[in-house]
Amino acid sequence: MAPTIALPFSAKTKPHHHHRGEVSTAPESEVLRKRNKELEKELKKSVEREEKMREELQKTWKRLKVAEEAEERLCSQLGELEAEAVGQARAYRARLINLMKQLSEAQKLLQSSSKNIGLEIKV
């Protein structure tokens, strides 16, 4: 919000207007010059604030891009790890099934050999 300034005109210091509409009093022109300088200062401050905000926006935009790229890399790595985990789980399951078959065959072999031993002893 730009500052405002009140123009001090009293009945004694009213501006004199010529028939062309020009203001001829020195105090009024000095007030206008001061007001103009104040407005220029405010404009300069506003432009500086705008530039600072633009720079901050650019920095934030760059950080956002970096974060988005990191997110994409992480998602890709996560997908690769999930695929690897599924492959390992399948290999583990296949190994487990193979070991269960071997154990079952070993148990059958033990049972049949214990039956054979039992028969031989009875004879």
Residue pairs with C-beta under 8 A, 6 or more apart in sequence:
2 39
2 42
3 38
3 42
5 31
5 34
5 35
5 38
7 28
7 31
8 31
9 15
9 28
13 25
13 27
13 28
15 23
15 24
15 25
15 28
16 23
16 24
16 25
17 23
17 24
18 24
23 29
